[in-house]
Amino acid sequence: MKMKLIYPRWPKLDRQTEFHLPPHGPVVFAAAVPSEVDLDFTDENLEEVDFDGAVDLVALSVMLTSQLPRAFEIARGFRERNVPVIFGGIAVMLHAEEVAEHADSVFLGEVEGRFAGVLDDFKNGRMKKLYDYMNDHPDIALVGTARREILKRDLYNYRGVQMLDLVHASRGCKFDCFPCCTGFLGGKKFRARPIDKVVEEMESIRNNRLFIVDNSLAQDRQWLKDLFTAIAPLKKKWVSHPILDDPEILKLAADAGAWYVYQAVFNTSDVIRNRIRRLKEHGIGVEGTIILGTDDQTEDGIKRLVDFLMEIELDIAEFTIMTPFPQSPIRRTLEEEGRILSSNWIDYTADKVVFKPKHMTPEKLQEMYYYAWDTFYAGSGHQLKMGELFKKVIGREMDDGTYRRYDPRTRRAFTTS
């Protein structure tokens, strides 16, 4: 059986340097596909989709709401050729009813231990229109090493620098923050993978630089101690979402290879100032994730926030516009208040205003988005600031003998002293 797995393209964040990480959803999904299936993967952000090759089934892995319009076009192209299409992924879970209009089958939820049954149904001509496992999470111990061999590795480098490989150590999140859909997608209970399986997966990844994509590394203190202690001998250098702001945990994280952290910056308080200071004191860089357009922000407040980011010498800032994704707490609020301006999913890229702000016009908020990017990066653009972070991690890798250089001529990485 031949199956084509496709990751659709989407418009990238305006003002941010364009780069492409190896996608996580497709390789995690691929690990659940039986080995006897001939699986071919296309990342449409970097290569063209072949609509004409012989294939029995197409699977569309859709992470972002803004990928949906293109995903629907791809599905139509294959279905017109009488090739059945199944959809899965985060955005599919958020938009299940709409996706069903464009699919032969829709898979909702986590795939481990389940997809072989879907393929059996397909082979026997009884594939269901819907496989709904949203509220039935599989045993977390079933999550195995992602199938990264489906990736075309040479596509994932930026100016000769190999991009980070993605890995996850847990699912679910207990925090249920207002702009986030994780509680709906993965549940509001923290579910940790067995640490030995996480170590085994990290060891299998040739890339020395990783992105631990867990929604938060601040949910279980003892588990964090055990995790960081276990992965420290691997000498990997990694990026993550917020780490528990605790002196012992930060020290263990730094010793385990924490390179930089995505840290939400939502005000100019001493709490935020001190949290960023403590990360930096442990040699951990900080990329601030700053949402613009929340109900407590005014135009002057956004300007003060940008000044604050420069004052505390934030390494990098990623500005986005608050976006009311389906199933998020903030969307429910804005719908109740009649403040949703658009449900055109191609605009749900977090750089366009699709709702009515509380303290300014939509046009003014869009203007403030550009103001934030242009002011913070005046004199040294996003590429230069990112380059500084890479210089620091390369220095650490050279110190411990793990620096691996990518050679674009041979399309291989090699260790150098």
N, C-alpha and C positions, 0 to 999 in steps of 0.2 A: 504493500500500500504506500502511495506517495502522498505526503501532506506538505503543504506550503504554509509556513508561519510568517505573518507580516506585521511589522510595527509601523503604522502610518506616520507620515510627516505631519508637522504642525508649525504655525508661525512662531518664531522665537521672540523672546522678550526684547522689546525695543530699548536700545542703549546698552544692553549687556553684550559682551564679547560672545560671539557664537562659537560654541564648541560642542562636542557630542560625546557623552559618556556611553559606555556599553549599557544597553537597557537591561534592567533587572527582571521585570515581569516576564519577558519571553524566555529567558534562560531558566527561571524558576519553573515556569510552565513546562518547558521542554524536558525537565527532569522527570516529569510525571507521564511523559509519552513513552509507551513501550519501545524497547530498543529495536524491535523488528520493523518499526515504521521508518520509512525513508523520509527524513525530515529535512526540509530546506528552509533557511531563514533569510528574510529580507528586511533590513532596516531602511525604510524609504527615506529617512533623513539623509542617507549617504549613498543610496543606490536606487536604481529604477526597478519597479515592479514588472516582472515578466507575466503578462496575462495569457500568453499563448503556449507555454510549456505544458506537457502532460502532467496532470495532477488529479488526485481523487477527491481531496478535501482541502479547503483553505480555512486556516484559523487566523483571526484578526485579534491581536493583543493590543488593547487600547487603554492607556494609562490616563490620559488627559482629556478633559471635556473638549478642548480645542482640537483634538485629533478626530473627533467624531465626524465632522463633515467630510473629511478626506476618506475616513474609514468607510463611510456609506458609499462613496464613489467607487472605491476599490471593490466592495462587495457587489455592487451593481455590475461592474465589469466582469466579474467571474460568474455571477449568476446568469447573466445574459449568454454565457458560454456553457451553461448547464453544469457548472461546478458548484456544489453546495458549500456554504460558508457558515462557520460557527464563530461567534464573538465571545470574548472573555476579557477580564481585566477590570481595573478600578473604575474607569469611566463607564463601562458597561453596567456595573453594579449601580452606579448613580443614575443611569438613564435607561433602565431595563426595558420599559414599555416602548420607548421610542426606538431603541435598537432592534427590538423584535420585529419592527416593520421592515427592516432591511436585512434580516438574517434568516437562514434556514433553521438555526438553532442558537440558543443563548445559554451560556454557562455563567451562573452567578455563584460567587463564593470562592473558597480555597480549593485547589485542584488535587492535592495529594490524596492518593488512594482511590481516586474517582474517575480519572480520565480514561483508563483502560475500559471501564464499563461503557463510557460514551462511545468509544471506538467499536466495541462489540455491537452496540445498537446500530451504529452506522453500517457496519459490515453486513448486518442482518436486515437492513432496510427498514429499521424502526427507530431511527434517531429522533429524539423528542424535540419539540419546539423549545422547551425550557427545561433546564436542569438547575434547580434552585437549592443551593446549600448555604444561603446567606446566614442563617441562624444555626448552622450545624457545622461548627469548626472541627476539622479532623484533629486527631492526636498530634500535638506539635512535634512529637518525636518522629513522625513520618516525614517531616521536612528534611530532605537530603541535600547533598551538594548540587548546586545549580549546574546546568549543562552548558558550560561556557564554550565548549568546542564548536557550537553552532555559529559562533561569532566570527566574522572576518576581521581578525585582530588588527591588521594594518590600517583599517579605516579609522580606528579610534586613537588617533594621536593628533596633537595640536603643535605645529611647528617643531616636529621631532620629539615632542614630549608625550609619552604614553599616558593616556587618560586613566583615571582611577577605575578599578573594578568594584562593582557593588556587591554587598553581602549583607545579610540580616541575621541578627541573633535573637530576635523576639518578634512577636506580633501582638496587636491589641494595644490600647492606651487608656489609662484610667482618668486622664485629665479632661477630655472632652472640651477643648478650647473652642471659642466662638466661631473662628473662620474655618474650622477643620472638619473633615469628613471621616476621620479615622475611627471614631466611635461607632459610626454606622457600618463602616467597611469591615473592620477587624474586631469589633467588639470593644467594650469598655473595661475588659479584664486583661491585665498584663499576662501574656503567655510566653514564657521563656523557653527557647530551644535548649536541649541538653548541651552543656558547655563543651563536652568532648566532641560533639558533632560540629559545633561552631569552629573549634580549633582545627578539626579535620578538614573542613571546607576552606578555611583560611590558608592552611598549609598547602592545599591543592592548587591555589591560585599563584601563578608565576609572577604576576605583577606585585611589586613591593608596596604599592600605594592603593589603599582601599577606601571606600566610602561605606561606613556602617550605617545603613539607611533606616534603622529603627526610628520610630516616630519620636522617641525620647529615651535618653540614657539617664533617666532620673526617677525611675519608678520603683526600684527595689535595691536598697543599699547593699545588702549582703550579696546579692547576685552580681552587682557591679564589681564588688571586691573580688569575687571568685572569677568573673570573666576577665577582668584586667590582669589578674595574676596569671591566669592560664594562657593569655595570648602574648604576654610580654616576651617570652623566649623566641617568638616568631620574628621579632624585630620588624614587623610591618609598620608602616606609617599610615595613619588613618584620619579620616574626616568623619564627623558625626553631627547629628542634631544635638540639642543641649545635653550637657553632662551635669549630674547632680552637683550643686554648688556646696561642696563639702571638702575641707582641706585634705583629708586622707584619700578621698576618692579622686580628687584632682591630681594628687601626687601619683597614685597608682595609674591613672589614665596617662599622664605624661610619661611615666616609665614604660607603659605598654605601647607607646608610639603615637599618642594623640598629636596630630599635626595642627589641625584647626577645627573650630566648632562653628556651626551655624547657630547663632544666638539671636533670639527675637529681642528687638529693642523697641519698646512700645511707649517709653516716656524718658524724661531726663532726670530721673530720680537717682539718689545715691545708691539705691539697691542695684540698679543697672550699672552705674559707674563702678561700684565695687566688685560686682560679678565679673565684669570685663577685666578689671585690674587683676583679680586673682587668677583668671585664666592666663593672662600674659605673664604673670609672675612664675607660672609653671611652664613657660615656654610654649604655650598653646595659642596659636593665632585665633583671631575672631573675625568671622564674616557675619556682619549684622544683617538680619532679615527684617526689613522695616516695611510694615503695611501702612499705606497712606489712605486716608478717607474714613477712618473710624469715627464714630459719633462724638468722641471727645476731642477731635482735632479741628482746629481752625487754621486759616492760612498762616497767621503769625505763629501758631503752635508748630506747624510743619517746618517753618523757617528756623525756629529755635531748636527743633529736634536735629536738623541738619547741622547747625552750628555745634550742637552738643557732640555729635558723632565725630566731627573734626577735632574738637577739643580733647576728647578722650583717645584720640589717635587710633580709631578703629581701623583694622587692616584693610577690610573690604566691606562695602555696603551693597546689598541687593534690595533696591526699592521696588515695591510692587503696589498696585492699587487693590484695595480690598475687593474681592470678587466673590459674590454669593453663589457658590457652587451648590448644586442640588444636594439635599440631605445634610447640609451644614446648618448648625444652629442659627447663624446669621441670616441665611436665606429665609428661614421660617419667619424671623422677625421682620425682614424687609418686605416679604410678601404680605404679611398681616398689615403692614403700614402702607402698602401700595407704592413702594419705592423702587421696585424693579423696573428698569427702563428697557432692557433688552434680554431676550433669551436666544440670541443668535450665537451659537456655541463657538463659532470661529473667533468671536471677540472675547472669549473667556480665557485670555492669555495672561491675565494679571497685569497688563499694561494699558488697559482701556477701561473707561468708566462705563459701567453697565447698570448703575443704580443712582438714585438721587441722594447725594450727600446731605448731611444735616446742617452743616454750617457754611456751605459754599455751593456754587453752581457746579454742575458736572464739568463744564468747560474750565472753570477755575481749578478743579481738582486735577484735570488732565494737565493743565499748565504747571501745577505744583509737582507733578510727577517728573516732568522734564527739568524743572528747577532743581529738584533734589539730586537727580543724577548729574546734571551739569555743574552744580555747585560743589558737590562732594568730590568730583573727579577733575575739577579745574586744575590744570597744570600737570596732572599725572593721571592719565586715563585708566580705565578698568584693567586693560592688558598689563600696564606697568605695575599696578598694585598686585595683581595676581602673580606677576613675575617675581615680585619680592617674596611672596609666600613660597613659591617654588624654589627660590634660591635658598631659603632657610631649610626646607626639607632636604634638598640635595646636600647641603652641608652636613646635616645630621646623618644622612645615608652614607656619605663618604667617611664620616667619623667611625661608623660601626661596620663598614665594609659591605653594605647592602645596596650601594648605588648601582642601578642598572640603566644603561644608556640604550636608547632606541636608535637603530641604524635604518633609515628609510631605504637604503639601497638593498639590504638583505631582508628587510621587513622583520627583523628580529631584535630582541633586547638582549644585552649582554652585561655581565657584571664587570665593573672596572674599579680600580683602586684609586 
